[in-house]
């Protein structure tokens, strides 16, 4: 099943790490006493090798992690950007900027970039990774790094945003946005976000965002680039089989004189918590032609870095992360109320949520909704059995560690955590925090967050509450 942010953003919006997140983010290194003063970690779990951290005088943070397992080298430039930093009128500009950024520089055309990178087996891309971050990435080999790195740096420092490419990518993005509600599942998720975030930019409909994009110009993108791509708003992470001292020297020489500026701050509305009426559970029910009824029911949840974050990760696994989870067993297997049921924890460094998704025949709606609410209520009143808790913690931690198999994945975790202000070492801390979760923690966090929900339903027939 596609997760919420994938439906709404494609990807308008972090890595999957322990969040279900469908969605949230690559580094080189040297082991030696020369770098110990710069924060080499003593505990090598889960990434096994230490990380070298260097902060340039202009505020640019460089992370370098060695990995001699293969010849692949991955670099990412992470920047704070996205919906959290956009007003309602600006919503969508970070996504468009990222799409056009790799389409030309002041000295290279889009074709030049493709030819010069592919000729050495490299690839360069850009993306929005979450509602609060985006990245520019280079994936290359040890033999291709000398040729591809100058191209990568040129895109970072000198994007030209050619008018014809702006027009092309605008049309592409508008079509993407329009397609998010082509399927009833997408409409259900989008309506849920509108309820959950209310008038905040995070809750805007895709049609509204498409309207913004249609009016964006090359000048708008250049101005946004200059606002976002500041050295003190960036984390550069490198993972691969390289000489860390050469990497550090390269970035210090090429970016050390880059002038820093005012780091973007979240817009006031996006930084605040949605206000849910203490006596109501907001809901929206829409009727449209479809083969099934689709339901999204979500609760507020802790952000990444919150002490309750690992606890909610365990709760997510207990409730709906696999075929042995409570909702799947109780509502699908035992009672046959749904074709599909699962939960997702969309966690990031802004107000987050845990949701349940169900697809069913309309006649099962009331029983299914009651069943979901009952299972979440049970967590607030009944301690989770020790065996169930152990299985959930083991599976959650194991999945998290297995997500570190590639240089790209290791890079994403380290760079994203550093950008969020948690520090790259949170990547090592998270598995240990999972181990510490107790049944009492689960019950406490459930009671704290599972009080009021937002509900979105898309049904082929009229539904009456």
C-alpha positions, 0 to 999 in steps of 0.5 A, a space after each residue: 500500500 502506498 503511504 500518505 505522503 506518497 499519495 499527496 506528494 509524489 513526492 511533495 513532501 523522510 526516509 522510511 526509517 522506523 516511521 513507516 514512513 514511506 517516507 525519510 535520506 549518502 557520506 565518506 570517512 577516515 579512521 584516524 587520530 587526526 579526526 578524533 577531535 571532530 566527533 568520531 563516534 566510539 559506538 559503531 552500531 548500527 553503521 559499524 564505522 565512525 563518522 567524521 564531522 567537519 563544520 566550515 566557518 560559513 556554517 556548512 556541515 560535512 559528514 564523511 563516512 568510510 565504507 570499503 565494501 564496494 566502489 560506490 560513492 554517494 554524496 547528498 546535499 541536504 537542505 531545509 526546504 519544503 512545505 514547512 517553510 512555504 506560505 500557502 501562496 508559495 506551496 509547491 515551489 521547493 518541489 518545482 525548484 528541485 525538479 528544474 535545478 538539475 536541468 542546466 547551469 550557467 555553463 552546462 545544458 541539461 544534455 551536457 550534465 547527462 552526458 558528462 555523468 553517464 559517461 563515467 557511470 554516475 547519476 545526479 538527481 534532486 528531490 523533496 525528501 519530506 515536508 521539511 527537507 530536500 536533497 541534491 544527490 550524486 551516485 558514482 564510482 571511485 573511478 568516476 568521482 573526479 569527473 562527476 564531482 565538478 558537475 555536481 558542484 556546478 549544479 549546486 552553485 550555479 543552476 540556471 533554471 532555463 525558461 524552457 525547462 521551467 515550463 516543461 517541469 511546471 507542466 509535469 508537476 501540475 499533471 502529477 498533482 492532478 493525478 494524486 486524486 485520480 484514485 479514491 485512495 489518494 482522495 481519502 488520504 488527501 482529505 485526511 491531511 486537510 482535516 488533520 492540518 486544517 488551514 496550514 499549508 501542509 493541508 492544502 489540496 493538490 489542486 490548490 498547489 497546482 494553481 500556485 505552480 502554474 503561476 511560478 516563474 524562473 525569477 521565483 525559482 532563482 529567488 527561492 534557490 538563493 533563499 534555500 541554498 545557503 551553506 549554513 542551511 546545508 548538510 553534505 554527507 558522503 559515504 563510500 570508498 574514498 580518501 576523506 582528507 581529499 573530500 574534506 579539502 575539496 569541499 573546504 576549497 570549493 565551498 569555504 568562501 560561500 557566504 552564509 545567510 539567514 536560515 529559513 524558518 518554518 512558517 508560523 502555522 506549520 510550526 504549531 500543532 493542529 488544534 483539535 476540538 476537545 469534544 469532536 473528532 473531525 471527519 469528512 465523507 465523500 461519495 464517488 464511483 469506486 469498487 470499494 470504500 476507503 478509510 483513513 483514520 489518524 491520530 496525532 503522534 510524536 515527532 522524530 526526536 521526541 522521547 515518545 518517538 521510539 514508543 510510537 514506532 513500536 505501537 505502529 508495528 503492534 497495530 498494523 505493520 504486518 500480517 501478524 499485527 492486531 488490526 490485520 488479525 482481528 479485523 481482517 483475518 478473524 472478522 473479514 471486515 477488510 480487503 486491506 488494513 495497515 497502519 503508518 507512522 508519518 514521523 518527521 521534525 514537524 507535527 506528525 501522525 499515525 494513521 490506519 488505512 482500510 479498504 472494504 465493502 461499504 456494508 462493513 464500514 460501521 463495524 470496521 470503524 468501531 473495531 479500529 477505535 476499539 483496538 486503539 482504545 485497548 492500548 490505553 487500558 491493557 498492558 501489551 503482553 511481554 511476548 508481543 512487545 518483544 516481537 514488535 521491538 525485535 522486528 522494528 529494530 531489525 527492519 531499521 538495521 536492514 535499511 542500512 544495507 546500501 551506501 545511499 541508505 546510510 547516507 540518508 539516515 546520517 544526513 537527515 538526522 543531522 539536518 533535523 538538529 538531532 545529530 548524525 549519532 541519532 542513527 546509532 541511538 535509535 535502536 537502543 531507544 527501541 530496546 528500552 521501550 516498556 509495556 508501561 511506555 506503550 500504555 502511557 503514550 497511547 493514552 496521551 495521543 489516542 484521544 481524538 482522531 481525524 477520519 476521511 472516508 471515500 465510498 461508492 455509496 452514501 454513508 450515514 453516521 
